[in-house]
Amino acid sequence: MSTVQIAGRSIGPDHPPLVIAEIGINHEGDPRKAIRMIDDAHAAGCECVKFQSHIIEDEMIPNNVIPGNASESIWDIMKRCALNEEEEAQLKAHAESKGMIFLSTPFSRAAAERLERLGVAAFKIGSGECNNYPLVEHIARFGKPVILSTGMNSMENISRAVSVVRRHRVPFALMHCTSVYPTPYNKVRLGALSELHTAFPDAVIGLSDHSLSNYPCLGATALGASLLERHFTSDKTWSGPDISISMDPQELRELIAGSRAIFEASGGRKGILADEQPTIDFAYACVVTLRDIHVGEILSMDNIWVKRPGTGEIRAEHFNDLLGKRAKVAIEANKQLRWEAIS
């Protein structure tokens, strides 16, 4: 069973899912908003916040491409939302002062090098960079755990990226993802979790979800996901391209509690627990006499039946075994039968 260690937190099938609050660029370039979201995520019980690191000149050339969930170009969005190195260092220090894990997704080589200078414990690689093998290789060379999102990528693409990471012998996780904002439930495809686990048994598997509720993440937990990521905001009335698909503090609190409950309820085998004995004592039925029975009398459905409680010696499952046998002793009505009284 694969396990990844990030800042002392074990992540894998034997541990509760790590919920990642993806703050991303929901701060719109305002560090004060980012601080508030860290504080609100911490108050909700979240262990990990994730940002995005954009050094735009190293990330892209000037362009007018407008994302499907926005009304302005990706160049303009990132120009407005990018934080500088000092600001990112402050956010990392603030998160870690609260005992939280600070992660950020680098979208360029320069951004990855900045995060390495800041001393991040692991690297998150976004879906758009899954097939950016030069950047995946650059990040893997740092020798730190990698969390790789796989939206918009085929199994062949994912396999090539995994080969790069494996070559550098770094522990890694794969996040199933659908890069549609928002993602309709019928396009979430939780079945891909099993597909990824089968194809890459050395990977920790998780879900990065862009739907409008916690339901897919909770379903993923039941299917064994060890990482759960959703966008997060302190206030859904704020502006920003990812706000509409973001959870708020209450939803984050519910996701953490729900995923832990489902994790604890998972696994196990069918059987009778010792803890069920008090219920067995009143809920089971045992064989009892319906009337007084004389010595030598044949037991039949006229003189015995099954009734609660379950404290008798002969339970209902053995009722048919008694029919046609004789009583060795006289037995009063409304008494639980004992084997020693039956010939």
Legacy VTK file of the C-alpha trace (Angstrom):
# vtk DataFile Version 3.0
C-alpha trace
ASCII
DATASET POLYDATA
POINTS 343 float
0.000 0.000 0.000
1.533 3.308 -1.091
2.080 6.137 1.378
3.379 9.662 0.862
4.802 11.747 3.712
4.349 15.514 3.463
5.560 17.667 6.357
5.147 14.728 8.724
1.608 13.906 7.546
1.209 10.340 6.260
-1.098 10.145 3.257
-2.379 6.825 1.951
-5.035 4.121 2.305
-4.281 3.538 6.006
-4.765 7.195 6.952
-7.704 9.624 6.910
-7.901 11.572 3.636
-5.941 14.805 3.493
-8.359 17.581 2.518
-6.653 20.328 0.512
-8.316 23.736 0.504
-7.373 25.133 -2.902
-7.201 28.883 -2.353
-5.499 29.181 -5.723
-6.012 32.704 -7.016
-9.237 33.392 -5.121
-7.357 36.160 -3.303
-7.284 38.119 -6.602
-3.760 39.295 -5.789
-4.648 40.639 -2.321
-2.478 39.017 0.400
-4.942 40.175 3.078
-7.666 38.053 1.474
-5.238 35.160 1.289
-4.465 35.472 5.021
-8.165 35.473 5.845
-8.712 32.313 3.804
-5.844 30.572 5.576
-7.360 31.560 8.920
-10.843 30.430 7.920
-9.566 27.122 6.561
-7.671 26.526 9.794
-10.749 27.357 11.872
-12.667 24.758 9.836
-10.125 22.105 10.833
-8.255 21.970 7.535
-4.690 20.647 7.521
-3.542 21.948 4.145
-3.980 25.063 2.006
-2.790 25.339 -1.574
-2.049 28.384 -3.694
-0.852 28.954 -7.248
2.550 30.438 -8.077
2.547 32.556 -11.219
5.614 34.271 -12.659
3.793 35.278 -15.755
6.692 36.157 -18.057
8.194 32.682 -17.543
4.790 31.015 -17.719
3.283 32.319 -20.967
3.608 34.768 -23.813
1.165 37.682 -24.084
-2.159 36.344 -25.372
-5.891 36.981 -25.569
-7.095 33.458 -24.713
-10.153 33.643 -22.447
-10.797 30.640 -20.111
-14.246 29.094 -20.195
-15.001 30.276 -16.653
-13.855 33.877 -17.174
-14.545 36.974 -19.252
-10.973 38.241 -19.601
-7.767 36.770 -20.959
-5.661 34.368 -18.941
-2.792 36.874 -19.286
-4.817 39.620 -17.618
-6.133 37.293 -14.901
-2.689 36.104 -13.919
-1.160 39.578 -14.110
-3.756 40.735 -11.607
-3.619 37.703 -9.318
0.089 36.852 -9.199
1.804 37.235 -5.840
5.472 38.091 -5.502
8.019 35.951 -3.678
7.874 37.974 -0.467
4.094 37.700 -0.338
4.196 33.943 -0.927
6.823 33.593 1.804
4.550 35.456 4.209
1.599 33.207 3.365
3.710 30.091 3.828
4.983 31.315 7.193
1.461 32.213 8.301
0.029 28.832 7.342
2.861 26.936 8.972
2.571 29.023 12.145
-0.865 27.438 12.503
0.504 23.944 11.979
-0.851 23.741 8.417
0.796 22.365 5.295
1.472 25.040 2.668
1.417 23.886 -0.944
1.449 25.804 -4.194
1.251 24.849 -7.852
4.081 26.249 -9.987
3.105 27.019 -13.566
6.646 27.642 -14.796
10.251 26.724 -14.164
10.863 30.039 -12.379
7.856 29.475 -10.127
9.082 25.986 -9.228
12.498 27.387 -8.345
10.860 30.066 -6.203
8.900 27.452 -4.268
12.045 25.398 -3.785
13.767 28.482 -2.348
10.814 28.908 -0.003
11.298 25.336 1.201
7.925 23.799 0.347
7.486 20.242 1.608
6.034 18.946 -1.677
5.022 20.078 -5.145
1.542 20.067 -6.652
1.544 19.902 -10.446
-1.651 21.028 -12.160
-3.519 19.153 -14.869
-2.327 21.557 -17.550
1.264 20.663 -16.722
0.747 16.881 -16.527
2.001 16.519 -20.094
4.570 19.317 -19.714
7.285 16.728 -19.262
10.183 19.225 -19.141
8.535 20.998 -16.196
7.593 17.701 -14.512
11.245 16.643 -14.810
12.481 19.976 -13.461
10.229 19.635 -10.413
11.025 15.960 -9.839
14.736 16.806 -9.672
14.109 18.608 -6.377
13.519 15.171 -4.853
10.356 16.113 -2.990
6.942 14.392 -3.061
4.833 15.237 -6.100
1.046 15.487 -6.286
0.094 15.311 -9.961
-3.362 16.259 -11.261
-4.453 14.408 -14.376
-7.391 16.324 -15.868
-7.384 16.751 -19.665
-4.834 13.922 -20.000
-4.986 10.396 -21.391
-3.648 7.363 -19.579
-0.735 7.423 -22.019
0.111 11.011 -21.079
-0.188 10.217 -17.377
2.046 7.176 -17.769
4.785 9.286 -19.386
4.629 11.814 -16.536
4.721 9.017 -13.968
7.789 7.567 -15.675
9.563 10.893 -15.203
8.668 11.025 -11.523
9.618 7.396 -10.932
12.983 7.959 -12.588
13.801 10.478 -9.873
12.559 8.098 -7.150
10.222 10.585 -5.513
6.991 9.468 -3.816
3.959 10.651 -5.726
0.181 10.923 -5.753
-2.152 11.069 -8.739
-5.283 13.197 -8.588
-8.143 12.254 -10.854
-9.652 15.470 -12.176
-12.102 16.764 -14.757
-11.057 20.161 -16.062
-14.562 21.508 -16.634
-15.697 24.464 -14.514
-18.079 23.564 -12.981
-17.992 19.808 -13.548
-21.437 18.179 -13.962
-21.811 15.089 -11.804
-22.079 12.834 -14.851
-18.608 13.980 -15.953
-16.832 13.498 -12.605
-16.180 9.796 -13.403
-15.214 8.373 -10.038
-14.522 5.068 -11.773
-11.214 6.583 -12.897
-9.919 6.270 -9.323
-9.848 2.489 -9.608
-8.359 2.733 -13.090
-5.494 4.887 -11.823
-4.913 2.612 -8.828
-4.701 -0.454 -11.067
-2.396 1.196 -13.576
-0.137 2.856 -10.986
-0.156 0.730 -7.812
2.791 2.669 -6.367
0.812 5.933 -6.414
-1.409 7.414 -3.735
-4.740 8.218 -5.398
-6.950 11.259 -4.833
-9.626 13.475 -6.362
-9.343 17.106 -7.378
-12.957 18.103 -7.920
-14.552 21.071 -9.660
-18.214 20.212 -9.109
-20.564 22.338 -7.029
-20.788 20.187 -3.898
-18.918 17.838 -1.583
-20.750 14.769 -2.898
-18.079 13.579 -5.372
-15.305 13.953 -2.779
-17.319 11.987 -0.236
-17.999 9.309 -2.836
-14.300 9.230 -3.687
-13.484 8.670 -0.018
-15.676 5.566 0.006
-13.756 4.360 -3.053
-10.406 4.776 -1.315
-9.244 8.284 -2.269
-6.504 9.494 0.090
-6.432 13.120 -1.083
-9.415 15.417 -1.612
-9.057 18.850 -3.177
-11.644 21.551 -3.804
-11.369 25.282 -4.410
-11.981 27.332 -1.267
-13.077 30.866 -0.471
-14.018 32.696 2.698
-16.866 34.505 0.957
-18.818 33.342 -2.100
-19.777 36.929 -2.919
-16.166 37.802 -3.768
-15.216 38.149 -7.427
-12.909 35.752 -9.234
-13.129 33.044 -11.923
-12.969 30.152 -9.423
-15.320 31.522 -6.749
-18.403 29.869 -8.250
-16.904 26.379 -7.843
-15.414 27.063 -4.411
-16.557 25.693 -1.071
-16.969 28.060 1.870
-15.814 27.437 5.473
-18.958 25.534 6.437
-18.702 23.244 3.410
-15.010 22.710 4.137
-15.865 21.758 7.716
-18.479 19.300 6.436
-16.059 17.788 3.911
-13.433 17.182 6.583
-15.925 15.652 9.011
-17.697 13.610 6.331
-14.544 12.222 4.743
-13.155 11.188 8.140
-16.422 9.479 9.053
-16.494 7.590 5.751
-12.820 6.628 6.139
-13.498 5.219 9.606
-16.545 3.349 8.299
-14.680 1.809 5.356
-13.138 -1.636 5.144
-13.757 -4.498 7.531
-15.498 -7.839 6.919
-18.937 -9.254 7.559
-19.298 -11.041 10.895
-20.684 -10.710 14.425
-18.963 -8.113 16.601
-18.522 -8.520 20.333
-20.014 -5.021 20.609
-23.290 -6.409 19.216
-23.853 -8.766 22.153
-26.088 -6.372 24.150
-28.343 -6.092 21.092
-28.267 -9.841 20.523
-29.493 -10.353 24.084
-32.790 -8.609 23.361
-33.140 -8.835 19.576
-32.547 -12.523 18.878
-35.364 -15.041 19.326
-35.013 -18.320 21.210
-37.176 -21.461 21.361
-39.801 -21.274 24.149
-42.746 -23.351 25.316
-46.244 -22.176 24.400
-47.874 -24.221 27.192
-46.946 -26.752 29.842
-45.213 -29.766 28.311
-45.315 -33.224 29.925
-42.501 -35.747 30.157
-42.237 -37.688 26.895
-44.422 -35.247 24.965
-43.450 -34.724 21.317
-42.358 -31.188 20.484
-44.410 -29.587 17.725
-45.533 -26.209 16.505
-48.480 -26.548 18.877
-46.342 -26.468 22.010
-43.126 -24.598 21.098
-42.291 -21.453 19.115
-39.605 -18.741 18.891
-39.727 -15.522 20.936
-37.465 -12.844 22.327
-35.199 -12.257 24.222
-32.031 -13.827 22.850
-30.735 -14.993 26.209
-31.883 -18.613 25.846
-29.756 -21.620 25.061
-31.553 -22.714 21.887
-31.904 -19.980 19.289
-34.512 -19.696 16.556
-32.120 -21.065 13.946
-32.406 -24.515 15.620
-36.225 -24.556 15.860
-36.765 -27.109 13.087
-34.191 -29.415 14.676
-36.454 -29.776 17.728
-39.672 -30.743 15.961
-40.513 -34.401 16.548
-38.199 -34.796 19.529
-39.519 -35.586 23.020
-39.296 -33.745 26.300
-37.128 -35.560 28.860
-38.637 -33.579 31.721
-41.771 -31.564 32.381
-41.431 -27.959 31.207
-43.620 -25.032 32.207
-45.207 -22.641 29.751
-43.236 -19.560 28.619
-39.872 -21.101 29.423
-36.799 -20.999 27.195
-35.882 -24.536 26.185
-32.526 -26.074 27.094
-30.820 -28.898 25.237
-30.634 -31.028 28.366
-34.470 -31.094 28.529
-34.746 -32.665 25.057
-34.315 -36.372 24.342
LINES 1 344
343 0 1 2 3 4 5 6 7 8 9 10 11 12 13 14 15 16 17 18 19 20 21 22 23 24 25 26 27 28 29 30 31 32 33 34 35 36 37 38 39 40 41 42 43 44 45 46 47 48 49 50 51 52 53 54 55 56 57 58 59 60 61 62 63 64 65 66 67 68 69 70 71 72 73 74 75 76 77 78 79 80 81 82 83 84 85 86 87 88 89 90 91 92 93 94 95 96 97 98 99 100 101 102 103 104 105 106 107 108 109 110 111 112 113 114 115 116 117 118 119 120 121 122 123 124 125 126 127 128 129 130 131 132 133 134 135 136 137 138 139 140 141 142 143 144 145 146 147 148 149 150 151 152 153 154 155 156 157 158 159 160 161 162 163 164 165 166 167 168 169 170 171 172 173 174 175 176 177 178 179 180 181 182 183 184 185 186 187 188 189 190 191 192 193 194 195 196 197 198 199 200 201 202 203 204 205 206 207 208 209 210 211 212 213 214 215 216 217 218 219 220 221 222 223 224 225 226 227 228 229 230 231 232 233 234 235 236 237 238 239 240 241 242 243 244 245 246 247 248 249 250 251 252 253 254 255 256 257 258 259 260 261 262 263 264 265 266 267 268 269 270 271 272 273 274 275 276 277 278 279 280 281 282 283 284 285 286 287 288 289 290 291 292 293 294 295 296 297 298 299 300 301 302 303 304 305 306 307 308 309 310 311 312 313 314 315 316 317 318 319 320 321 322 323 324 325 326 327 328 329 330 331 332 333 334 335 336 337 338 339 340 341 342
